[in-house]
Amino acid sequence: MAIEQGIVDSAHHGAAETMKEAIKLGEVLMARKWNGKVYAHNRRLVFSDVLAALNNEIVARLKTIY
């Protein structure tokens, strides 16, 4: 669900596979001279929108139940 909605780039089975893929991604980003501070700032902005949307959806679902 999160992949389809663009919240995460990938999902993996288990901690070991997740760590392996995180290291690969880190190596790719470092090769591009990636600026982690800019990326972190952008993700915080995006996640605040995602959390607000999820909250609205949860509230809407609760209203249909009660």
C-alpha positions as CSV (number, residue, x, y, z in Angstrom):
1,M,0.0,0.0,0.0
2,A,2.7,2.5,0.9
3,I,4.7,1.7,-2.2
4,E,1.7,2.3,-4.4
5,Q,0.9,5.6,-2.7
6,G,4.5,6.8,-3.1
7,I,5.1,6.9,0.7
8,V,8.1,4.6,0.5
9,D,10.3,3.6,-2.4
10,S,10.6,-0.1,-1.5
11,A,9.6,-2.7,1.0
12,H,11.6,-5.8,2.1
13,H,11.1,-9.0,4.1
14,G,13.0,-8.8,7.4
15,A,15.6,-6.6,9.0
16,A,18.6,-8.1,7.2
17,E,17.1,-7.5,3.7
18,T,16.0,-4.0,4.6
19,M,19.5,-3.2,5.9
20,K,21.2,-4.6,2.7
21,E,18.9,-2.5,0.5
22,A,19.4,0.6,2.7
23,I,23.2,0.3,2.3
24,K,22.8,-0.1,-1.5
25,L,20.6,3.0,-1.6
26,G,23.1,5.0,0.6
27,E,25.9,4.1,-1.8
28,V,23.9,5.2,-4.8
29,L,23.0,8.5,-3.1
30,M,26.6,9.2,-2.0
31,A,27.8,8.5,-5.6
32,R,25.5,11.3,-6.7
33,K,26.9,13.7,-4.0
34,W,23.5,13.7,-2.4
35,N,22.7,16.4,0.2
36,G,21.1,14.5,3.1
37,K,19.9,17.7,4.9
38,V,17.9,18.9,1.9
39,Y,16.4,15.4,1.4
40,A,15.5,15.1,5.1
41,H,13.8,18.5,5.0
42,N,11.8,17.5,1.9
43,R,10.7,14.2,3.5
44,R,9.5,15.9,6.6
45,L,7.3,18.2,4.5
46,V,6.0,15.2,2.5
47,F,5.4,13.1,5.6
48,S,3.5,15.9,7.3
49,D,1.1,15.9,4.3
50,V,0.8,12.1,4.4
51,L,0.1,12.0,8.1
52,A,-2.6,14.6,7.7
53,A,-4.2,12.7,4.9
54,L,-4.1,9.4,6.8
55,N,-5.6,11.1,9.8
56,N,-8.5,12.5,7.7
57,E,-9.1,9.0,6.2
58,I,-9.1,7.4,9.7
59,V,-11.6,10.0,11.0
60,A,-13.8,9.5,8.0
61,R,-13.8,5.7,8.5
62,L,-14.5,6.1,12.2
63,K,-17.5,8.3,11.3
64,T,-19.0,5.5,9.1
65,I,-18.6,2.9,11.9
66,Y,-20.1,4.9,14.8
